């Protein structure tokens, strides 16, 4: 909100309702009264909902990286507070205080979902305002965690990548140029291995946290009460899982979505999808799936990201009882049906020494603007010959001085779309090396990747001083968490469906469905995955009846 915005965008972001719209919106909440100076919203604390101001003013302020307040907006009569966090009862990214006596309507998450669905035209204005406010928060970095560490640090890149992929605003302070950050480091991180620090909105300080630790401190892993039974639990937040969440939520089913990394799956890592129906200029995987992620929450889907699904006990389904999912942190959730949309695990090269040690420290499985910035002006190695690899190579060529593209086969023709092959051929700083395999990545987790070696089919080896390696080798089905639920799989481990002709997406276990890349016979396309996500919902209805 520190950046200037157009008057049109400003008007949409802080839309003021007409009297008849206020009356319609008021039906979905309860009256609240705040006295002068009362705190209405607090950064890092869950808000009961959004507030429609009837009289008085709610003053909204943000916090910069040093904890100083800056003005955002003053909500007067007809205006309303809130952004996307309030769709799911997540903590606020801003502070709000009553100026004078304030009468307002408080609308909780349930009321907000009902409003957005029942009042389509009004809901569109509210939804647009909430999205624009989140975008402005991300641009300003306000309200989220503050990372303290060197911008070039691989662990800073890891945490910023996680926050970016999940649409969480955040800020970075580099102790090399910021005196306050230096003082913070001296106090909280005397050992280099404790960097970066993450200062959460609630004041908690984490030392070089894992992604799930950071997620927990910013409220991403808050859940419903333990006795909640969902109509459907969806494991996987890629295009298939998100589509199922959107359609199931819009048809009144209670939905929980679980994903170990971030929404978007492998599609979320695609720099640009140019053949997705309806987007003639292309769209990035993250932009496409972010729309689905927000849309699913609009219809009430609960998100639990990042969280592993460790085990599925599907035996209770035989008795018509809810199944139990064990989560990575030891909690359990129950659901009447389970949709397996867990996609696949990133595949590693068959013979490349020191690779796993360097993952997250110069070895990447996606190519977002964050990684592109890290390798700007330098050479990179990209391994893979599929469409995702081609999209990433073209994207990285706009930032790196040279992209070495290694492919084990004799050409790209068997695995890549013609338009991408032509694009690569026309890009002068991409050098395609066929019949070539990566063999070694040198370096340490402290230094990052220092050099990369590869070998041609004829045995010729080459080593170059390159600091970033991108792997796009496809993936294997992610089904290890199903070892205690006997769903049938094919010879390659993909889950088979169609054992009941009436429910073609149901697995061999009644009430358990499989969609997207994890399903045997799926077309492994974003459009196909979304189609299966839509189709499975009618079959869930049929099962639940």
N, C-alpha and C positions, 0 to 999 in steps of 0.2 A: 503494500500500500504506500510505500515511499515513492514508487515510480508514478509519473503522471499517466492518467488514463483518459480515454476519450469521454466526451460528455455522454454519448450513447451508452458506452459500457458502464460509466458511473451511474447513470440512471437505472440501468438494469441491475447493477450490483446492489444498489440501495433503493430498490423500488418502494414507492410509497403507495399504499392501497387506497382506493376510493372508498367512501362510506359503505356502499353496498358490498364491497369485497371484505371490508372489516367485519360486517355482520355475518357473512358466510364463513369466514375463517374462525370467528369466535366460537362457533358451534363445536369446534374440535378441542377446546381447552377449558381451563378453569380460571376464574379471576384471581389476580394476585395484586398485592399492594406493597410498595417499597417506600420507606421513609428516606428523607434526604441523607445522602452519603452511604446508603446501604449497598453492600456488595451484591451484585446480581450475577455476575460471571467471574470466575477466577481461573487464570491460566493454570493448566495442569490438573484441574478438578473437573469431574464429570458434571455437566449441567443437567438439571431436570428436563430441559427441553429448550424450545425457542420461545421468545417473548414478543408478542404483538403489543405495541405501545398504544394505549388509549389516551392517556394524558401524561404530561411531564416528559422527561428526557432520560434515556439511558446512554451514558457516555462510554464509548468503546475505545480502549487503548491497547496497543501492542507493546511488546518488550523487545528491545534490540539485544544484540549478543552480549552486551555489558550489563543487561538487566534494567536499563533506563526505559521509562515509558515514552511512547510517542502516540500522538492522537491518530485515531483511525476514522471515526465518524460519531455523530450524535444522532441516535434514533429518537425522533419525535413522534407525535401522534400519526398513526397510519404506517409507521415503519416497523420492521421486525428484526430481531437478532438471529444469529445462528448461521452455521455453514455445514459442510457435509458431516462433521463429527456428530452433530445432533441427530442425524438419521439413525445412529446406532448407540446413542447414549455414551459416546466416547468423551474424554476430557476436552475442555475448551482450550483453544489456542490464543484467546484474548481475555482481557479483563473488562468488566462492565460495572459501572456504578450508577446509582440513581442520582439524578440532579433534580432536587426538589422532590415533592411528593409524586410518585409514579403509580398509575393504575395500568395494569397490563393483563393480557391473557397468556397463561402458561400452557404450552402445547407440548406434551411429552412425545417420545419417539413413536409410540403406538398411535397417538392422535395425528402426528405428522404423516405417518404412512397412510392413514385413512383419508386425510385431507388431500394428499397428492393424488390418490387414486379416485376419490369421489369428485373432486373439483379439478377437472383436467386443465381448463384454461388458466385458472388461478394457480394450480399446482405447477404448471409450466413456468410461470413467472417466479414462483418461489424457488423451484429447483434451479433455474438459471442463475438466480441471485446467489444461491448457496454454492454452486459450482464456481462462479466468478470470484466469490470471496475466498474459496480455497486456493484458486489459482493465484490470487493476489497475495495470500499468505505465503505460498510457496516462493513466489518471486521475491518477497521481502524476507523470507526465512523466519518470520515472526512466530513465536509461540511454541515452537518445537524444541528439540534438544539442541544444545550448543556443543559442537565438537571442538576440542582443543588439540591441535597437532599440526604437523607439517602437511601442506597441501599435497606434496608429492609422496607422502607416506602411503604404502599399500593398504595398511589397516584403515587409514582415513578414507581411501578410495572404496574399500569394502563396505564400511558403514554408510558412506554417502550413497553408494550404489543401492544398498538396501533401502535407505530412506527415500531415494528418488523413485525406485521401482514401486514403492507403496504410496507415493504421493504425500509424503510427510514433510512439512516445512522444517527447515533446520538452518543453522548458521555455523560457520567455521571460523575459528580464531587461530592464527598461526603464531606460536610463541616467539618466532624469529622476528616478527614485526609488531607485535602487540605486547605492551608492557603488562597489562592486566593478565593476559594469557600466560606470560612468563612467570608471574607471581603465583598464578594458580598451579602451574606445573611444579614449581618449587615446593609448594605446600602438599599437593596431592599425589604427585608422581615422581618421587626421587629416582626411581629406576627407569631407564629408557624403555624397558619392556612393558611398562605400565601405560604407555601412550598408545593411542590417543585417549584423552579423557572425554567422557560424555556427561554433560551437565543436563539432567532431566528437568522438565518444567516444574516438577515438585521440589527441586533443589537437591535431589539425590545425585551423587557423583559416582560414575562407573569408570573403572580403569580398563582400557582396551577390551570392551565388552564383546561377547558373542551377539549375534543378531537377535536371538530370542531374549537375551538380557535387556538389550536396548528396547525391544518391543514391549517387554513387560513394564518397564518404567514409564513408558508413554501411553500406557493403557490399551495397547493393541490386543492384548490377550485376555481382557476381561470377558467373562461369560455370563450366561443366564444362570439362575439357581440350579443346583446339582440335580434336583428332581424333575427338571424340564425334560419332556419327551418330544422330540421333533418328528414331524411327519417324514422328513427326509434329511439325511446327513450326506453331504457331497464331499468326497475326498479328492481334492484337486481343484485349483482355481484357474485353470487354463480356459481357452475358449469353450470347450465342451462343458466343463463344470459351471462356468459363469452363465452360459446360456441356460442350462438346467435350472440354475438358481433364479434367473430372471423369470422364466416361464412358470416355475413352481410357485414362486412368491406371488406373481401376478394372478395366479389362480387360487390363492388363499391358503396354500400349504405353508406350514412353518418349516423354515430351512436353516440349516447350519452348514457353512462351507469351511473346510479345513485345508490348509496348504502349508507345506514345509518351508517354502521360500518367499514367494511374493505372488500376487495375482498376475496372470498372463501366461504362465507356463513357458514352454519354449517359444511359442509365438510372440510372447512379450519381448523377447530378445531380438526380434527381427527389426532391423533398422528401417526397412520400408517394404511393405507388401503391395506390389503393383497390380496384381491380378485378382484382388478381392472385389467381389461384385459391388458396384455402386460407388467406388472411389476411383474415378478415372485418373486422378493425379497421384494415387497411391496414399498409403497411410502407414504409419509406423505400428508395429505390433503393440507397443505400449499404449499408444493413443487409442487404438481400437479396443483393446481389452480394458483400458481404464474406463471407457464408456460403459462397458458391460458391468464392471465392478461397481460403479456408482449406481447404475440402473438396478442391479440386484439389491443394493441397500435401500433404494427407494421403495422397493416392494417388500422390505422387511427382512431380507436375508441377513443372518448373523455371520460375521466373518471372524475366523480364528486363524490369524496369519502373523508370524510363521509358527507353525505347530506341526509336529510329526504325528501321523496316525501310526501307532505301534502295533496294534492287534485288533482284530475284529472277531467278536464272539457272536456268530450268527445262529448258534444252536437254538436260542429262545424263539427264533422265527418259526420253528417247527410247531411250537405251542401257541402261535399267534401272539407272542409277546415281543416287546421292543428288543432290538439287538443292542449290543454294547460295544462302543469303540474306546479303546484305551489310548490315551494321548501321551505325547512325549514327556510331559511334566508329571505324569502319574495320575492325572485326573481321568475321569471317564465321562462319556456322554451317551445318551440313549436315543434311538430313533427307530421308527416303524419300518422304514426302508433305508437302504444305503445305495448310493450311486458311486461306483468306482470310476473316477475320472483322473486318476493319479498319473496318467501320461507315462513318461519314461524317464530313466536316468541318463544323464549325459554320458556318452560313450568315450572311452579313452583310447589312444593309439595302442596297438598291440605291444610294441616294443619301444618304449621311450623312457630312459632312465631319469630319475630325479623329478619326474613330472608331478607326481602327487604332492611332493614336498612344496612345490612352487605354486600350487593352486591358490589363487587369491593374492599372489605376490608376483604377478607378471604373467601368470597363466590364467586365461579367462575363457568362460564358456558363453559369453555374450559380448556384444559390442554396442554399448550405449554411448551417448555423448560424454559421459564421465570417463570411460576408458579411452575414447577417442582423444580427449583432451590430454590424458596422460602420455599418449604416444605421439602427440603432435610434432611434426618435423622429423621424426625418426623412422627407421625401418621396422616393419612388423612381419611376423610369420602367421599365416592363416592356413589351417589344415582342414580340408573337407571339400567335397564336390557337389553338395546338394544346393537347393535353392537358398536355404538359410546362409550357407557359406558364401554363395554368390552375392546375396544382398549385403552381407557384412563386408565383403571385400570391396564392393563399390563404395559403401559408406566410409570405410576406413581410408580408402584412397584419397578422400577429400581432406584428410587430416595428416596422414603419414606421408613421409617422403617416398616410401616404396612399400608395396605389399607383395611379399613372396607367398604365392598360393601353391600349397603342396597337395597333390592328388595322387592317390595310389594307382588308379586306373589309367588307361591309355588316353582318355579324353573326358570332357564334361558332358558329352552328348547323352549318355545313358542316365544321368542323374539330375540334370539341371534344365530349366526352361530355356527355350531358344533366345528369348529377349535378354536374359541375363548373360548367356554366353556371348551374345553380340556386344552387350554393354562392357563386359570384361575385356573383350578383344579390342574395344575402342578406347580403353583406359590405359594411357601410356605408362603409368607408374604401378600397374599390376603385372607381375611376371608369373605366368603359370608354369609350374614344373610338374609334368605328368610322370607317372611311374616313379614317384619319389615319396619317401617316408621320413618323418621326423624321428630322430634316434636318441637325442640327449638334450636336456636343458640344464645348463650350469648355473650356479648361484646358490644363495641361501635365503632363508626367510627374512633375514635382516637386510641383505643387500638387494634382494629381488633378482629377477632373471638377468644374467650377465651375458650369456651367449647361447646360441641355438645351433644344433648340428642336424644335418639330414643326409640321406643316402639315396642315390638314384638306383634304378633297376639294374644298371650295369655295374654297380658297386662303387661308383665315384662318391666320395664324401665331401661335405663342405661345412665349414663352421663360420658363423658370422656374429659380430657383436650386436646383438639384438636384445631388447629388454622386454618385449611383449609378444606373447604367443596366444593366438585365438584358435580354439578348437570347435569345429562344427562337424562332428562325425555322426550325427544322429543319436539314437538312444535305444536302450533296452527297456522292456516293460517294467514299471515300478510296482511290483506285486509282493515284495518280501513281507510286507505287513499282513498279508492274507494267509500266512502259513497255518493258522488255526481255523480257517474257514474254507472248507473244501470246494472252492469254485473250480470248475474245470478249465484247463488251459491247453493251448496247442503245443506243438513240439518246440516252439521258440519261447514259450512262456506267456504269450498273449492270451487274454481271457476270452473264452468262447461264449457266445450268446445264442439265442434262438432255440433253446431246448424245448421251449413251449411256443408253438406256432402263433399263439395269440399275443405273446409278449416277446417280440423278437430281440429286445435289448436286455432281457432278463438273463442272468447267468444260470448255471446249473443249480444255484441255491435260491429258492423262492424269496422274493423281497430284496434281493441284491442284484443291481443292474450295473452294466458296464458300458461306457461311451468313450469316444475319442480315441487317441493313439494307443491306449492300453488294451483296446478291444481287438481281437483277432478279426481280420477282414476289413477294418476301417480304412478309409482312403488316405489317411494321414494328411489331410488338408484342413485349413482353418474353417473354410466354409462347410466341409463335411462334419467337422467336430461340432460346430454350432447347430447344424441340422439335427445331429443325434441328441444334443442337449435339449432341443425343443421337443423332439419326438418322444423322449423317454418319459416326459411328464404325464402324457395321457396313459402310458402303461403303468405308471405309479398309481394314478387314480384307479385304474382297473384293478390293480392288486389290493389297494386299500378298501375297496368296496366289499 
